[in-house]
Amino acid sequence: MEQSRKLAWTWKVKAECLEEYVRMHLEPWPEVLEEHRKAGIRNYSIFQNGRQFFYCFECDDVPAAFAYIANSEVCNRWNAITSKMVEGSFDFQQAEPITPLREVFYLR
């Protein structure tokens, strides 16, 4: 099967942080959006099911994008806030800051 250029993963948001997490993502900082674009991330969507969130974006070079984000001052400020809201870690200094989901179907 041909693979897409998408990356997807899930996180669960802590109950006490749910309202603030959703608010932040409904009103993201414009600088964070611009940094993601500069990193090569596109078609980024987040879907919510209760406290479970599903993330999916397209990118030609995920390691390069994550390296760019890890060195972004504004993204580090954003992540310092939001990382405390989720169960798990998304430390971009780690080799693999998120656990990608396996793609099992792709319709072009």
C-alpha angles and dihedrals in degrees: 000000000000113000124226124225091250130120121199135179141153136231132182116227119220111255094236091054100043099100094047093044092053092045092052091052094046088053105030121180108263090224091059091052091050092050091052090051091049088050089058097253115143140165090028115177134174121198126193131215106173106298093342116095126194117206126195133170141158122238135159095213114024097178090053091046092050090048090052092049091047089057095045113107094204093047090049090053091049092046092048087063102037097040089067090056098059133069105244132018139287100184105160089202087072119090090244111018093183134029107242120219118238113252109227100169135031126174113191 
